Amino acid sequence: MKSLLLATILVLFTGTLSAAEVNLNLDYHVDGKEFKMNQEYTNTKDINYKITRFEYYMCGLKFDDLELDNYILANGNYENYSLGEYDINEINRVTMSFGVKKEDNINQDPNKYGPLHPLGPKNPSMHWGWAAGYRFWVVEGVVDHDKDGIYDKSFQYHILGDEAFRTMSFDVDAVSKSGVIDINIDFDIQKLLLPVDMTKFVAYHDFYNNLPEIREFINNIEESDVITSKTTSSVEMANKSIELFPNPTVNFLNLGSQYLNSSYDIITIDGLTAQSGTINSNIIELKDLTTGTYFIRISDSKGNINTAKFVKN
């Protein structure tokens, strides 16, 4: 009788869970406006600036009690990252770390990773050297401090060192919708740049412990609520399924003409970007992809995020 009861409970429990694709959506913005690389913005001291490079590492992702073992090399050009499929229906709390774990940082060779791995060799490089490790944050920009139309100053923050590693946790209300769970995070670029003195040339390439300016930059991320969770998101509401064929496919995907001139990313089941670009015709060539399961995410002209899963044979 006990065995029958246990079997019934197991059947009921497993029936309530189904694999859901988990997406991390980072809403970059400046004063409530959508952030774009190389676009002019004005800071709180009325100085015009543009961000020309913006990259940072994320790791240590945890959904409630489910821990992930992956890295993300986040880039200001991309807001949406597929984290893979998991047998969960909802997420109530998310934990994420910014930087590279101590055991993966100093005295490590990036060449041991494949070219698609976030810790593999990059151009421009995110790895400083064996004895120094990875750049946790790279933020660069140019400044037109007197608004004469000439960008004659610049700022560069390349931040290294295990002491710059930060972990944050957020309460979220992320529920599976049509097999997709969206984790929506707010990222305020204006707040991120509060410590930057845009009236002079600034080039800080160093460890967290060595420069007060770098410590101020990192500490500001938490103190000024640069990164927070979002209870609602236009990305979540606009998430649509892409109609594509053939699926499974061998060499190409046919998407129709509605996505012309839109940007796309093809992402592995582990959340790594395998291919990206702009859609110039109704066909996307896949000849450089290895066999496996992938997600394609397309950002259309209205800012909507469109997704689909496909198999490459």
C-alpha positions in Angstrom: 0.0 0.0 0.0 2.8 2.4 0.9 4.6 1.6 -2.4 1.4 2.3 -4.4 1.0 5.6 -2.5 4.6 6.6 -3.2 4.3 5.7 -6.8 1.1 7.8 -7.1 2.8 10.8 -5.4 5.8 10.5 -7.8 3.5 10.4 -10.9 1.6 13.4 -9.7 4.8 15.3 -8.9 6.5 14.6 -12.1 3.4 15.5 -14.0 3.4 19.0 -12.6 6.9 19.9 -13.9 7.9 20.4 -17.5 11.0 21.6 -19.1 11.0 25.4 -19.5 13.5 27.6 -21.4 14.9 30.2 -18.9 15.8 33.6 -20.4 17.8 36.4 -18.7 16.6 39.7 -20.0 18.7 42.8 -19.1 16.9 46.1 -19.6 19.7 48.6 -20.2 18.5 52.2 -20.1 19.6 55.8 -19.5 17.1 58.0 -17.8 14.3 55.6 -18.8 15.4 55.6 -22.4 16.6 52.4 -24.2 20.4 52.3 -24.1 22.4 51.8 -27.3 26.1 51.6 -27.8 27.7 54.7 -29.4 24.6 56.8 -28.9 24.8 60.2 -27.3 23.6 60.7 -23.7 23.8 63.4 -21.1 24.9 62.7 -17.6 23.7 64.2 -14.3 26.2 67.1 -14.7 24.9 68.0 -18.2 27.9 66.5 -20.0 27.4 64.6 -23.3 29.0 61.1 -23.6 28.9 57.9 -25.6 29.7 54.4 -24.4 32.0 52.7 -27.0 32.7 49.4 -25.2 30.7 47.7 -22.4 31.4 44.1 -21.3 31.3 42.2 -18.0 31.3 38.7 -16.7 28.4 37.0 -14.9 28.4 33.6 -13.2 27.1 31.8 -10.1 23.5 31.9 -11.3 21.0 30.3 -9.0 17.2 29.9 -9.4 15.8 29.3 -5.9 17.8 26.2 -4.9 18.9 25.3 -8.5 22.5 26.2 -9.1 23.9 26.7 -12.6 27.5 26.2 -13.6 27.9 28.5 -16.5 29.4 31.9 -17.4 27.9 34.8 -19.4 30.1 37.5 -21.1 27.5 40.2 -21.2 27.7 43.0 -23.8 25.9 46.3 -24.0 24.8 45.3 -27.5 22.8 42.3 -26.3 20.1 42.3 -23.6 18.7 38.7 -23.9 20.5 35.5 -22.9 19.2 31.9 -23.0 20.2 30.0 -19.9 19.0 26.6 -21.0 16.1 24.3 -20.2 15.2 23.2 -16.7 12.3 21.1 -15.1 10.8 24.1 -13.2 7.6 26.0 -13.5 8.5 29.2 -11.6 11.4 31.1 -10.1 11.0 33.2 -6.9 14.5 34.3 -6.2 17.6 34.7 -8.5 21.2 34.9 -7.4 23.9 36.1 -9.7 27.5 37.0 -9.4 29.5 39.6 -11.4 33.1 38.7 -12.2 35.0 35.5 -12.6 35.1 32.9 -9.8 38.4 32.8 -7.9 39.2 29.3 -9.0 38.7 30.2 -12.7 40.5 33.6 -12.6 44.2 34.1 -11.8 46.9 31.7 -13.3 44.3 30.3 -15.8 44.9 30.0 -19.5 41.9 31.1 -21.7 43.2 28.9 -24.5 41.9 25.8 -22.7 38.4 26.9 -23.5 36.7 26.7 -26.9 36.2 29.9 -29.0 32.5 30.1 -28.0 33.1 29.8 -24.3 32.8 33.1 -22.4 36.2 32.5 -20.8 37.9 31.6 -24.1 40.1 34.1 -26.0 38.3 37.2 -27.1 39.1 40.2 -29.4 39.3 42.7 -27.8 40.7 40.6 -25.0 38.9 40.1 -21.6 42.0 38.3 -20.3 44.8 40.3 -18.8 47.3 37.5 -18.3 48.0 34.4 -16.3 49.2 36.4 -13.2 46.4 38.9 -13.4 43.4 37.0 -14.7 40.3 38.3 -16.4 38.9 41.8 -16.7 35.6 41.6 -14.7 34.3 44.9 -16.1 35.3 46.8 -19.2 33.5 50.2 -19.6 34.9 52.7 -22.2 33.4 55.9 -23.6 34.1 59.3 -25.1 33.0 62.7 -23.8 32.0 66.0 -25.3 32.3 67.9 -22.1 31.7 71.4 -23.6 29.0 70.4 -26.1 30.9 71.7 -29.1 30.2 68.5 -31.1 33.8 67.3 -30.6 34.4 64.3 -28.4 37.8 65.3 -27.0 38.0 63.3 -23.7 37.6 59.6 -22.9 37.2 57.3 -19.9 38.3 53.6 -19.6 37.6 51.3 -16.6 39.2 47.8 -16.9 38.7 46.2 -13.5 40.5 43.1 -12.3 41.0 41.3 -9.1 39.1 38.7 -7.0 38.1 41.5 -4.6 35.9 43.0 -7.3 33.7 39.9 -7.3 30.2 40.7 -6.3 27.1 38.6 -5.7 23.5 39.9 -5.7 20.1 38.2 -5.0 16.8 39.4 -6.2 13.2 38.4 -5.5 11.4 37.8 -8.8 8.0 36.6 -9.9 8.9 34.5 -13.0 6.4 32.0 -14.1 6.5 29.7 -17.1 4.4 31.0 -20.0 4.2 28.7 -23.0 7.3 26.9 -21.8 9.4 30.0 -21.3 10.4 31.7 -18.0 11.7 35.3 -18.3 13.9 36.7 -15.6 13.8 40.5 -16.1 16.6 42.6 -14.7 16.8 46.4 -14.7 20.2 47.9 -15.5 20.6 51.7 -15.1 23.6 52.9 -17.1 23.3 56.4 -15.8 23.7 55.2 -12.2 26.6 52.9 -13.3 28.6 55.9 -14.5 28.0 58.2 -11.4 31.6 57.8 -10.2 33.1 58.7 -13.6 34.6 62.2 -13.8 33.8 63.2 -17.4 35.7 66.5 -17.2 39.1 64.8 -17.7 40.8 62.0 -19.4 40.5 58.8 -17.3 42.2 55.5 -18.0 42.1 53.0 -15.1 43.3 49.5 -15.9 44.1 47.9 -12.6 43.1 45.7 -9.7 40.3 46.6 -7.3 42.7 47.0 -4.4 45.1 49.3 -6.2 43.0 52.4 -7.1 40.3 54.2 -5.0 38.5 55.1 -8.3 38.0 51.5 -9.2 36.8 50.6 -5.8 34.3 53.5 -6.0 33.1 52.3 -9.3 32.5 48.7 -8.1 31.0 49.6 -4.8 28.6 52.1 -6.5 27.0 49.2 -8.4 25.4 47.9 -5.2 25.1 51.2 -3.3 23.2 53.0 -6.1 20.9 50.1 -7.1 22.5 50.0 -10.6 21.1 46.5 -11.1 17.7 45.6 -9.8 14.9 43.1 -10.5 11.8 44.0 -12.6 8.3 42.8 -11.7 7.0 43.5 -15.2 8.7 43.8 -18.5 7.8 44.7 -22.0 10.2 42.0 -23.2 8.1 39.4 -21.4 4.8 40.7 -22.8 6.2 41.0 -26.3 7.9 37.6 -26.4 6.5 35.8 -29.5 7.2 32.6 -31.2 9.0 32.6 -34.6 7.6 30.5 -37.4 10.5 28.9 -39.2 11.2 25.9 -41.5 12.6 23.4 -42.0 12.9 22.2 -38.5 15.0 20.0 -38.0 17.2 21.6 -40.6 20.7 21.0 -42.1 22.0 24.1 -43.7 19.5 27.0 -43.4 16.4 28.5 -41.7 13.6 30.1 -43.7 12.0 32.9 -41.6 9.9 34.7 -44.2 10.3 38.4 -45.0 8.8 39.9 -41.8 12.2 40.0 -40.0 14.3 41.7 -42.7 16.9 44.1 -41.2 16.3 42.7 -37.7 19.2 41.6 -35.5 19.4 37.9 -34.4 21.3 35.6 -32.1 21.6 31.9 -32.3 22.2 30.4 -28.8 23.3 27.0 -27.7 21.3 25.0 -25.2 24.0 26.0 -22.6 23.3 29.7 -23.2 26.4 30.5 -25.4 26.1 32.7 -28.5 27.0 30.6 -31.5 26.1 33.0 -34.3 24.7 36.5 -34.6 24.1 39.2 -37.2 21.5 41.1 -39.2 18.8 39.3 -41.3 19.4 40.5 -44.9 17.1 37.9 -46.6 14.5 35.4 -45.6 17.2 32.8 -45.3 19.8 32.4 -42.4 22.7 30.1 -43.3 23.7 27.6 -40.7 26.7 25.9 -42.4 29.1 26.9 -39.6 26.9 25.4 -36.8 27.6 22.0 -35.4 24.8 19.5 -34.9 22.6 20.1 -31.9 19.7 22.0 -30.4 19.6 25.8 -30.6 17.5 28.9 -29.8 17.1 31.8 -32.2 16.1 35.2 -30.8 15.2 38.1 -33.1 14.8 41.7 -32.0 12.5 43.5 -34.4 12.3 47.2 -35.2 9.6 47.7 -32.5 11.9 46.3 -29.8 9.9 43.0 -29.5 11.8 39.8 -28.7 10.9 36.8 -30.9 12.1 33.3 -30.0 12.1 29.8 -31.4 13.9 26.5 -30.8 15.3 24.4 -33.7 17.5 21.4 -34.3 20.5 21.4 -36.6 21.3 17.9 -38.1 
